[in-house]
Amino acid sequence: MPRTRSLVVRFVEQSKAKLVAAAELRRISVSDYVRSVVVGQAERELAAAEPHTIAMTPDEQLEFWNAISKPPKLTKAQKDLGAMTQGDS
């Protein structure tokens, strides 16, 4: 059997009353209700996030970091546009 751990969560009275009522509908304890709902939601969120995760090798990570950490070199047209928008022309 997997080892269990405690997690203390505080709720305002209205929220706790809703949890108690929902648990009673399922005829389970509030702890079991919270565990089933929260773990289920966490699993859905993790599954949804998985396709959006980008996997990169260490070399790719370094190349990506270098690319985003250096300021871009602006072309003359970009510099001219920036000057125009700031009223410098």
MARTOR-325381 format. One record per atom (N, C-alpha, C): chain; residue in one letter; y, z, x; atom name. Coordinates in Angstrom, 2 decimals, m for minus. Layout:
<ch->A&aa->a&c2->Y&c3->Z&c1->X&at->CA>
...
***
This chain:
<ch->A&aa->m&c2->m1.18&c3->0.00&c1->0.85&at->N>
<ch->A&aa->m&c2->0.00&c3->0.00&c1->0.00&at->CA>
<ch->A&aa->m&c2->1.24&c3->0.00&c1->0.89&at->C>
<ch->A&aa->p&c2->2.22&c3->m0.86&c1->0.60&at->N>
<ch->A&aa->p&c2->3.44&c3->m0.90&c1->1.41&at->CA>
<ch->A&aa->p&c2->4.21&c3->0.41&c1->1.33&at->C>
<ch->A&aa->r&c2->4.85&c3->0.73&c1->2.41&at->N>
<ch->A&aa->r&c2->5.66&c3->1.95&c1->2.47&at->CA>
<ch->A&aa->r&c2->6.93&c3->1.76&c1->1.65&at->C>
<ch->A&aa->t&c2->7.32&c3->2.76&c1->0.91&at->N>
<ch->A&aa->t&c2->8.52&c3->2.67&c1->0.08&at->CA>
<ch->A&aa->t&c2->9.67&c3->3.42&c1->0.73&at->C>
<ch->A&aa->r&c2->10.86&c3->3.02&c1->0.40&at->N>
<ch->A&aa->r&c2->12.09&c3->3.65&c1->0.90&at->CA>
<ch->A&aa->r&c2->12.99&c3->3.92&c1->m0.28&at->C>
<ch->A&aa->s&c2->13.80&c3->4.94&c1->m0.16&at->N>
<ch->A&aa->s&c2->14.75&c3->5.29&c1->m1.22&at->CA>
<ch->A&aa->s&c2->16.05&c3->4.55&c1->m1.02&at->C>
<ch->A&aa->l&c2->16.71&c3->4.26&c1->m2.13&at->N>
<ch->A&aa->l&c2->18.04&c3->3.66&c1->m2.13&at->CA>
<ch->A&aa->l&c2->18.83&c3->4.36&c1->m3.23&at->C>
<ch->A&aa->v&c2->19.93&c3->4.97&c1->m2.85&at->N>
<ch->A&aa->v&c2->20.76&c3->5.68&c1->m3.82&at->CA>
<ch->A&aa->v&c2->21.91&c3->4.76&c1->m4.22&at->C>
<ch->A&aa->v&c2->22.06&c3->4.58&c1->m5.53&at->N>
<ch->A&aa->v&c2->23.12&c3->3.74&c1->m6.06&at->CA>
<ch->A&aa->v&c2->23.85&c3->4.55&c1->m7.11&at->C>
<ch->A&aa->r&c2->25.17&c3->4.52&c1->m7.05&at->N>
<ch->A&aa->r&c2->25.96&c3->5.26&c1->m8.03&at->CA>
<ch->A&aa->r&c2->26.53&c3->4.30&c1->m9.06&at->C>
<ch->A&aa->f&c2->26.49&c3->4.73&c1->m10.33&at->N>
<ch->A&aa->f&c2->27.02&c3->3.93&c1->m11.42&at->CA>
<ch->A&aa->f&c2->27.97&c3->4.78&c1->m12.25&at->C>
<ch->A&aa->v&c2->28.95&c3->4.13&c1->m12.86&at->N>
<ch->A&aa->v&c2->29.75&c3->4.84&c1->m13.84&at->CA>
<ch->A&aa->v&c2->28.86&c3->5.06&c1->m15.06&at->C>
<ch->A&aa->e&c2->29.20&c3->6.04&c1->m15.89&at->N>
<ch->A&aa->e&c2->28.35&c3->6.42&c1->m17.02&at->CA>
<ch->A&aa->e&c2->28.01&c3->5.25&c1->m17.94&at->C>
<ch->A&aa->q&c2->29.00&c3->4.40&c1->m18.22&at->N>
<ch->A&aa->q&c2->28.75&c3->3.27&c1->m19.13&at->CA>
<ch->A&aa->q&c2->27.70&c3->2.32&c1->m18.55&at->C>
<ch->A&aa->s&c2->27.78&c3->2.05&c1->m17.27&at->N>
<ch->A&aa->s&c2->26.81&c3->1.16&c1->m16.64&at->CA>
<ch->A&aa->s&c2->25.43&c3->1.79&c1->m16.63&at->C>
<ch->A&aa->k&c2->25.37&c3->3.07&c1->m16.32&at->N>
<ch->A&aa->k&c2->24.07&c3->3.74&c1->m16.30&at->CA>
<ch->A&aa->k&c2->23.45&c3->3.75&c1->m17.70&at->C>
<ch->A&aa->a&c2->24.27&c3->3.97&c1->m18.72&at->N>
<ch->A&aa->a&c2->23.76&c3->3.96&c1->m20.09&at->CA>
<ch->A&aa->a&c2->23.16&c3->2.60&c1->m20.44&at->C>
<ch->A&aa->k&c2->23.78&c3->1.53&c1->m19.97&at->N>
<ch->A&aa->k&c2->23.25&c3->0.19&c1->m20.22&at->CA>
<ch->A&aa->k&c2->21.91&c3->0.00&c1->m19.52&at->C>
<ch->A&aa->l&c2->21.81&c3->0.50&c1->m18.29&at->N>
<ch->A&aa->l&c2->20.54&c3->0.40&c1->m17.56&at->CA>
<ch->A&aa->l&c2->19.44&c3->1.18&c1->m18.26&at->C>
<ch->A&aa->v&c2->19.77&c3->2.37&c1->m18.72&at->N>
<ch->A&aa->v&c2->18.79&c3->3.19&c1->m19.44&at->CA>
<ch->A&aa->v&c2->18.33&c3->2.46&c1->m20.70&at->C>
<ch->A&aa->a&c2->19.27&c3->1.91&c1->m21.45&at->N>
<ch->A&aa->a&c2->18.91&c3->1.20&c1->m22.69&at->CA>
<ch->A&aa->a&c2->18.04&c3->m0.02&c1->m22.39&at->C>
<ch->A&aa->a&c2->18.38&c3->m0.77&c1->m21.36&at->N>
<ch->A&aa->a&c2->17.60&c3->m1.96&c1->m21.01&at->CA>
<ch->A&aa->a&c2->16.19&c3->m1.56&c1->m20.56&at->C>
<ch->A&aa->a&c2->16.10&c3->m0.49&c1->m19.79&at->N>
<ch->A&aa->a&c2->14.78&c3->m0.01&c1->m19.35&at->CA>
<ch->A&aa->a&c2->13.95&c3->0.44&c1->m20.54&at->C>
<ch->A&aa->e&c2->14.58&c3->1.09&c1->m21.50&at->N>
<ch->A&aa->e&c2->13.87&c3->1.53&c1->m22.69&at->CA>
<ch->A&aa->e&c2->13.33&c3->0.33&c1->m23.48&at->C>
<ch->A&aa->l&c2->14.09&c3->m0.76&c1->m23.53&at->N>
<ch->A&aa->l&c2->13.61&c3->m1.96&c1->m24.21&at->CA>
<ch->A&aa->l&c2->12.31&c3->m2.47&c1->m23.59&at->C>
<ch->A&aa->r&c2->12.21&c3->m2.36&c1->m22.30&at->N>
<ch->A&aa->r&c2->11.00&c3->m2.82&c1->m21.59&at->CA>
<ch->A&aa->r&c2->9.93&c3->m1.72&c1->m21.51&at->C>
<ch->A&aa->r&c2->10.31&c3->m0.52&c1->m21.92&at->N>
<ch->A&aa->r&c2->9.42&c3->0.64&c1->m21.87&at->CA>
<ch->A&aa->r&c2->8.96&c3->0.94&c1->m20.45&at->C>
<ch->A&aa->i&c2->9.95&c3->0.87&c1->m19.54&at->N>
<ch->A&aa->i&c2->9.70&c3->1.23&c1->m18.15&at->CA>
<ch->A&aa->i&c2->10.79&c3->2.19&c1->m17.70&at->C>
<ch->A&aa->s&c2->10.59&c3->2.79&c1->m16.54&at->N>
<ch->A&aa->s&c2->11.61&c3->3.72&c1->m16.01&at->CA>
<ch->A&aa->s&c2->12.85&c3->2.94&c1->m15.57&at->C>
<ch->A&aa->v&c2->13.94&c3->3.65&c1->m15.46&at->N>
<ch->A&aa->v&c2->15.17&c3->3.02&c1->m14.98&at->CA>
<ch->A&aa->v&c2->14.97&c3->2.51&c1->m13.56&at->C>
<ch->A&aa->s&c2->14.28&c3->3.28&c1->m12.74&at->N>
<ch->A&aa->s&c2->14.00&c3->2.83&c1->m11.36&at->CA>
<ch->A&aa->s&c2->13.22&c3->1.53&c1->m11.35&at->C>
<ch->A&aa->d&c2->12.16&c3->1.46&c1->m12.18&at->N>
<ch->A&aa->d&c2->11.37&c3->0.22&c1->m12.25&at->CA>
<ch->A&aa->d&c2->12.20&c3->m0.94&c1->m12.78&at->C>
<ch->A&aa->y&c2->13.06&c3->m0.66&c1->m13.75&at->N>
<ch->A&aa->y&c2->13.92&c3->m1.72&c1->m14.30&at->CA>
<ch->A&aa->y&c2->14.87&c3->m2.25&c1->m13.23&at->C>
<ch->A&aa->v&c2->15.56&c3->m1.35&c1->m12.56&at->N>
<ch->A&aa->v&c2->16.50&c3->m1.76&c1->m11.52&at->CA>
<ch->A&aa->v&c2->15.77&c3->m2.52&c1->m10.42&at->C>
<ch->A&aa->r&c2->14.63&c3->m2.00&c1->m10.01&at->N>
<ch->A&aa->r&c2->13.85&c3->m2.64&c1->m8.95&at->CA>
<ch->A&aa->r&c2->13.44&c3->m4.05&c1->m9.36&at->C>
<ch->A&aa->s&c2->12.94&c3->m4.22&c1->m10.57&at->N>
<ch->A&aa->s&c2->12.47&c3->m5.54&c1->m10.98&at->CA>
<ch->A&aa->s&c2->13.63&c3->m6.52&c1->m11.13&at->C>
<ch->A&aa->v&c2->14.73&c3->m6.07&c1->m11.69&at->N>
<ch->A&aa->v&c2->15.87&c3->m6.98&c1->m11.89&at->CA>
<ch->A&aa->v&c2->16.55&c3->m7.30&c1->m10.57&at->C>
<ch->A&aa->v&c2->16.81&c3->m6.31&c1->m9.76&at->N>
<ch->A&aa->v&c2->17.56&c3->m6.53&c1->m8.52&at->CA>
<ch->A&aa->v&c2->16.73&c3->m7.33&c1->m7.51&at->C>
<ch->A&aa->v&c2->15.48&c3->m6.98&c1->m7.35&at->N>
<ch->A&aa->v&c2->14.65&c3->m7.71&c1->m6.39&at->CA>
<ch->A&aa->v&c2->14.46&c3->m9.15&c1->m6.86&at->C>
<ch->A&aa->g&c2->14.25&c3->m9.34&c1->m8.16&at->N>
<ch->A&aa->g&c2->14.12&c3->m10.70&c1->m8.69&at->CA>
<ch->A&aa->g&c2->15.37&c3->m11.53&c1->m8.46&at->C>
<ch->A&aa->q&c2->16.53&c3->m10.92&c1->m8.70&at->N>
<ch->A&aa->q&c2->17.79&c3->m11.63&c1->m8.47&at->CA>
<ch->A&aa->q&c2->17.99&c3->m11.94&c1->m6.99&at->C>
<ch->A&aa->a&c2->17.66&c3->m10.99&c1->m6.13&at->N>
<ch->A&aa->a&c2->17.79&c3->m11.22&c1->m4.69&at->CA>
<ch->A&aa->a&c2->16.89&c3->m12.37&c1->m4.24&at->C>
<ch->A&aa->e&c2->15.67&c3->m12.43&c1->m4.77&at->N>
<ch->A&aa->e&c2->14.76&c3->m13.51&c1->m4.42&at->CA>
<ch->A&aa->e&c2->15.33&c3->m14.86&c1->m4.86&at->C>
<ch->A&aa->r&c2->15.91&c3->m14.92&c1->m6.06&at->N>
<ch->A&aa->r&c2->16.50&c3->m16.17&c1->m6.54&at->CA>
<ch->A&aa->r&c2->17.68&c3->m16.59&c1->m5.67&at->C>
<ch->A&aa->e&c2->18.52&c3->m15.64&c1->m5.28&at->N>
<ch->A&aa->e&c2->19.67&c3->m15.96&c1->m4.44&at->CA>
<ch->A&aa->e&c2->19.25&c3->m16.44&c1->m3.06&at->C>
<ch->A&aa->l&c2->18.25&c3->m15.80&c1->m2.50&at->N>
<ch->A&aa->l&c2->17.75&c3->m16.22&c1->m1.18&at->CA>
<ch->A&aa->l&c2->17.13&c3->m17.62&c1->m1.26&at->C>
<ch->A&aa->a&c2->16.38&c3->m17.88&c1->m2.32&at->N>
<ch->A&aa->a&c2->15.77&c3->m19.21&c1->m2.48&at->CA>
<ch->A&aa->a&c2->16.84&c3->m20.28&c1->m2.66&at->C>
<ch->A&aa->a&c2->17.91&c3->m19.95&c1->m3.39&at->N>
<ch->A&aa->a&c2->18.99&c3->m20.92&c1->m3.59&at->CA>
<ch->A&aa->a&c2->19.75&c3->m21.18&c1->m2.30&at->C>
<ch->A&aa->a&c2->19.88&c3->m20.17&c1->m1.46&at->N>
<ch->A&aa->a&c2->20.64&c3->m20.32&c1->m0.22&at->CA>
<ch->A&aa->a&c2->19.85&c3->m21.06&c1->0.85&at->C>
<ch->A&aa->e&c2->18.53&c3->m21.02&c1->0.76&at->N>
<ch->A&aa->e&c2->17.69&c3->m21.60&c1->1.81&at->CA>
<ch->A&aa->e&c2->17.97&c3->m23.07&c1->2.09&at->C>
<ch->A&aa->p&c2->18.09&c3->m23.93&c1->1.07&at->N>
<ch->A&aa->p&c2->18.35&c3->m25.34&c1->1.40&at->CA>
<ch->A&aa->p&c2->19.72&c3->m25.57&c1->2.03&at->C>
<ch->A&aa->h&c2->20.60&c3->m24.59&c1->1.93&at->N>
<ch->A&aa->h&c2->21.94&c3->m24.74&c1->2.48&at->CA>
<ch->A&aa->h&c2->22.05&c3->m24.15&c1->3.88&at->C>
<ch->A&aa->t&c2->20.95&c3->m23.70&c1->4.42&at->N>
<ch->A&aa->t&c2->20.94&c3->m23.13&c1->5.76&at->CA>
<ch->A&aa->t&c2->20.77&c3->m24.25&c1->6.78&at->C>
<ch->A&aa->i&c2->21.59&c3->m24.22&c1->7.79&at->N>
<ch->A&aa->i&c2->21.53&c3->m25.23&c1->8.83&at->CA>
<ch->A&aa->i&c2->20.78&c3->m24.63&c1->10.02&at->C>
<ch->A&aa->a&c2->19.72&c3->m25.28&c1->10.43&at->N>
<ch->A&aa->a&c2->18.97&c3->m24.83&c1->11.59&at->CA>
<ch->A&aa->a&c2->19.37&c3->m25.67&c1->12.79&at->C>
<ch->A&aa->m&c2->19.77&c3->m25.00&c1->13.87&at->N>
<ch->A&aa->m&c2->20.18&c3->m25.71&c1->15.09&at->CA>
<ch->A&aa->m&c2->19.50&c3->m25.09&c1->16.29&at->C>
<ch->A&aa->t&c2->19.24&c3->m25.94&c1->17.26&at->N>
<ch->A&aa->t&c2->18.71&c3->m25.45&c1->18.53&at->CA>
<ch->A&aa->t&c2->19.85&c3->m24.72&c1->19.26&at->C>
<ch->A&aa->p&c2->19.53&c3->m23.94&c1->20.28&at->N>
<ch->A&aa->p&c2->20.59&c3->m23.29&c1->21.04&at->CA>
<ch->A&aa->p&c2->21.61&c3->m24.27&c1->21.60&at->C>
<ch->A&aa->d&c2->21.16&c3->m25.43&c1->22.08&at->N>
<ch->A&aa->d&c2->22.10&c3->m26.43&c1->22.61&at->CA>
<ch->A&aa->d&c2->23.00&c3->m26.96&c1->21.50&at->C>
<ch->A&aa->e&c2->22.43&c3->m27.21&c1->20.32&at->N>
<ch->A&aa->e&c2->23.23&c3->m27.68&c1->19.19&at->CA>
<ch->A&aa->e&c2->24.23&c3->m26.63&c1->18.75&at->C>
<ch->A&aa->q&c2->23.82&c3->m25.35&c1->18.77&at->N>
<ch->A&aa->q&c2->24.72&c3->m24.27&c1->18.41&at->CA>
<ch->A&aa->q&c2->25.91&c3->m24.22&c1->19.35&at->C>
<ch->A&aa->l&c2->25.65&c3->m24.35&c1->20.64&at->N>
<ch->A&aa->l&c2->26.72&c3->m24.33&c1->21.63&at->CA>
<ch->A&aa->l&c2->27.66&c3->m25.52&c1->21.44&at->C>
<ch->A&aa->e&c2->27.10&c3->m26.69&c1->21.20&at->N>
<ch->A&aa->e&c2->27.92&c3->m27.88&c1->20.99&at->CA>
<ch->A&aa->e&c2->28.77&c3->m27.72&c1->19.73&at->C>
<ch->A&aa->f&c2->28.18&c3->m27.18&c1->18.67&at->N>
<ch->A&aa->f&c2->28.92&c3->m26.95&c1->17.43&at->CA>
<ch->A&aa->f&c2->30.05&c3->m25.94&c1->17.66&at->C>
<ch->A&aa->w&c2->29.73&c3->m24.84&c1->18.35&at->N>
<ch->A&aa->w&c2->30.75&c3->m23.81&c1->18.62&at->CA>
<ch->A&aa->w&c2->31.90&c3->m24.39&c1->19.43&at->C>
<ch->A&aa->n&c2->31.58&c3->m25.16&c1->20.45&at->N>
<ch->A&aa->n&c2->32.63&c3->m25.78&c1->21.27&at->CA>
<ch->A&aa->n&c2->33.49&c3->m26.72&c1->20.45&at->C>
<ch->A&aa->a&c2->32.86&c3->m27.46&c1->19.55&at->N>
<ch->A&aa->a&c2->33.61&c3->m28.40&c1->18.72&at->CA>
<ch->A&aa->a&c2->34.57&c3->m27.70&c1->17.78&at->C>
<ch->A&aa->i&c2->34.17&c3->m26.57&c1->17.20&at->N>
<ch->A&aa->i&c2->35.06&c3->m25.90&c1->16.23&at->CA>
<ch->A&aa->i&c2->36.02&c3->m24.92&c1->16.88&at->C>
<ch->A&aa->s&c2->35.77&c3->m24.56&c1->18.12&at->N>
<ch->A&aa->s&c2->36.65&c3->m23.57&c1->18.76&at->CA>
<ch->A&aa->s&c2->37.80&c3->m24.20&c1->19.53&at->C>
<ch->A&aa->k&c2->37.73&c3->m25.50&c1->19.76&at->N>
<ch->A&aa->k&c2->38.81&c3->m26.18&c1->20.47&at->CA>
<ch->A&aa->k&c2->39.77&c3->m26.80&c1->19.47&at->C>
<ch->A&aa->p&c2->41.07&c3->m26.67&c1->19.70&at->N>
<ch->A&aa->p&c2->42.00&c3->m27.35&c1->18.78&at->CA>
<ch->A&aa->p&c2->41.84&c3->m28.86&c1->18.90&at->C>
<ch->A&aa->p&c2->41.93&c3->m29.56&c1->17.78&at->N>
<ch->A&aa->p&c2->41.76&c3->m31.01&c1->17.84&at->CA>
<ch->A&aa->p&c2->42.94&c3->m31.67&c1->18.55&at->C>
<ch->A&aa->k&c2->42.68&c3->m32.82&c1->19.16&at->N>
<ch->A&aa->k&c2->43.75&c3->m33.59&c1->19.78&at->CA>
<ch->A&aa->k&c2->44.30&c3->m34.54&c1->18.73&at->C>
<ch->A&aa->l&c2->45.55&c3->m34.36&c1->18.40&at->N>
<ch->A&aa->l&c2->46.17&c3->m35.17&c1->17.36&at->CA>
<ch->A&aa->l&c2->46.57&c3->m36.54&c1->17.91&at->C>
<ch->A&aa->t&c2->46.41&c3->m37.53&c1->17.05&at->N>
<ch->A&aa->t&c2->46.87&c3->m38.87&c1->17.40&at->CA>
<ch->A&aa->t&c2->48.38&c3->m38.92&c1->17.24&at->C>
<ch->A&aa->k&c2->49.01&c3->m39.98&c1->17.75&at->N>
<ch->A&aa->k&c2->50.46&c3->m40.13&c1->17.60&at->CA>
<ch->A&aa->k&c2->50.83&c3->m40.19&c1->16.12&at->C>
<ch->A&aa->a&c2->50.03&c3->m40.90&c1->15.32&at->N>
<ch->A&aa->a&c2->50.31&c3->m41.01&c1->13.89&at->CA>
<ch->A&aa->a&c2->50.25&c3->m39.62&c1->13.22&at->C>
<ch->A&aa->q&c2->49.30&c3->m38.80&c1->13.60&at->N>
<ch->A&aa->q&c2->49.20&c3->m37.46&c1->13.03&at->CA>
<ch->A&aa->q&c2->50.40&c3->m36.60&c1->13.44&at->C>
<ch->A&aa->k&c2->50.79&c3->m36.72&c1->14.71&at->N>
<ch->A&aa->k&c2->51.97&c3->m35.97&c1->15.17&at->CA>
<ch->A&aa->k&c2->53.22&c3->m36.42&c1->14.43&at->C>
<ch->A&aa->d&c2->53.38&c3->m37.75&c1->14.25&at->N>
<ch->A&aa->d&c2->54.53&c3->m38.27&c1->13.52&at->CA>
<ch->A&aa->d&c2->54.54&c3->m37.77&c1->12.07&at->C>
<ch->A&aa->l&c2->53.38&c3->m37.78&c1->11.44&at->N>
<ch->A&aa->l&c2->53.28&c3->m37.29&c1->10.06&at->CA>
<ch->A&aa->l&c2->53.64&c3->m35.81&c1->10.00&at->C>
<ch->A&aa->g&c2->53.16&c3->m35.03&c1->10.94&at->N>
<ch->A&aa->g&c2->53.50&c3->m33.61&c1->10.98&at->CA>
<ch->A&aa->g&c2->54.99&c3->m33.40&c1->11.14&at->C>
<ch->A&aa->a&c2->55.61&c3->m34.18&c1->11.98&at->N>
<ch->A&aa->a&c2->57.05&c3->m34.08&c1->12.19&at->CA>
<ch->A&aa->a&c2->57.79&c3->m34.44&c1->10.90&at->C>
<ch->A&aa->m&c2->57.32&c3->m35.48&c1->10.22&at->N>
<ch->A&aa->m&c2->57.98&c3->m35.90&c1->8.96&at->CA>
<ch->A&aa->m&c2->57.89&c3->m34.81&c1->7.90&at->C>
<ch->A&aa->t&c2->56.73&c3->m34.17&c1->7.79&at->N>
<ch->A&aa->t&c2->56.54&c3->m33.15&c1->6.75&at->CA>
<ch->A&aa->t&c2->57.33&c3->m31.89&c1->7.04&at->C>
<ch->A&aa->q&c2->57.65&c3->m31.69&c1->8.31&at->N>
<ch->A&aa->q&c2->58.44&c3->m30.52&c1->8.68&at->CA>
<ch->A&aa->q&c2->59.92&c3->m30.84&c1->8.79&at->C>
<ch->A&aa->g&c2->60.27&c3->m32.09&c1->8.50&at->N>
<ch->A&aa->g&c2->61.68&c3->m32.48&c1->8.53&at->CA>
<ch->A&aa->g&c2->62.22&c3->m32.67&c1->9.91&at->C>
<ch->A&aa->d&c2->61.37&c3->m32.93&c1->10.90&at->N>
<ch->A&aa->d&c2->61.82&c3->m33.10&c1->12.30&at->CA>
<ch->A&aa->d&c2->62.15&c3->m34.54&c1->12.65&at->C>
<ch->A&aa->s&c2->61.98&c3->m35.48&c1->11.73&at->N>
<ch->A&aa->s&c2->62.22&c3->m36.89&c1->12.09&at->CA>
<ch->A&aa->s&c2->63.59&c3->m37.34&c1->11.67&at->C>
***
